[in-house]
Amino acid sequence: RHTRSRNVTGVQTCALPILDSVVDFLPAPIDVPAIKGVNPVDGTEAERHPSETEPLACFAFKIASDKFVGSLTFLRVYSGVLGAGSYVYNPRTNRKERIGRLLLMHANKREEITEGRAGNIVAAVGLKDVKTGDSLCDESKPIVLESLFVPDAVIWMAIEPKTKADRDKMSDVLGRLVSEDPTFRVRTDQETMQTLIGGMGELHLDIKVDIMRREYGVEVNVGKPQVAYKETITASAQAEGKFIKQTGGRGQYGHCYLKIEPLERGKGNEFENEIVGGAIPREYIPAVEAGVEEACLNGVLAGYPVTDVKATVFDGSFHEVDSSEIAFKMAAILGFKDAFRNAKPALLEPIMFVEVVVPEEYMGDIIGDLNSRRCVIQEMGNRGHLKSVKGLVPLAEMFGYATAIRSLSQGRATYSMEPHSYQQVPKMIADKVIGEIQAKDSKK
């Protein structure tokens, strides 16, 4: 391919030939096929051609905080014209929002513009309730474009402010970081009341903590990273859930039969209603489902979330006076946990896809170290004059790997890691993890 090299202030750059190639060989935004989406009103397929005469369709692909203008929402305009001061419709929230200002972003400066047309990438100021992956469009011609895939967090870390001043700022800063990065999560542990941050790996969380310190001036203490294990079942089981409570006045009565069965890995949880003949009135079925969902938040092995389980309510009974939604919810929780204990529960751990690029003379040491970390080597190949090793490895074995790989290769190897799947933990290791959790609980 032909590329044009240029000399800028006497320095040969590689960026300009790459950008020239983009201009020369890739299609312009208005030359690409129509973008496809879904009409949120009736669920039918919709599309927008890259034309300024089409109804407005934008995609929010990035949210960033700017110390000068506040929150910036980066938008790709697929069709129509987006004007500063205009209103856009967000199908996710079913609300309209006003575009305050539009900016054209350059490397080291911002240029204010009055409108963005089909094919443009602009930054909008003033949007309050827009998240990464939202579609913005014309309210009279709504469309939802394909959103981003956001995987679950695979690692969690406790975080706490160092001083009272840091505590006042930490909540606001965490909110900003969550809005910028959909793979970054924040939650509160209901037992310890600690603030936990979650992400895609140890490095991901380290960078977030560094941003808090460097850009926002919030000093925090962090705990040891914890792997986000999950629990599942490997067999089917049935159980009876009964919640009966008699008091001086009206009592509580909920009664249901549940059967649970395993689903294929990555399927998530499902609930099915097979009640016939009115054994449980229809108005109480949502309460049973809510009970199953709540029971899935904390498994019976070590309190980790439950996944890949199908629960079916197939029988039960009710009391005309004492039955209530809360009673059926409690009955479902009790029945689900009893069935879970009898369905050969198992612990799941996050598996990461890792690629190591290393000089050939250190390849043996790197492979040996990966094997010691329970890594399954999938592919070995060449990457220029270097060697590439790809495999699947449990996240629990990869803490501190950045230091280890530098030591093994005298700093000449690099690696990348991303979430791949959840797989069952070997029994010996599962028993150790469960034992540690139970030991912590006994000390509380």
Order of alpha helices (4+ residues) and beta strands (2+ residues): beta-beta-alpha-beta-beta-beta-beta-beta-beta-beta-beta-beta-beta-beta-beta-beta-beta-alpha-beta-beta-alpha-beta-beta-beta-beta-beta-beta-alpha-beta-alpha-beta-alpha-beta-beta-alpha-beta-alpha
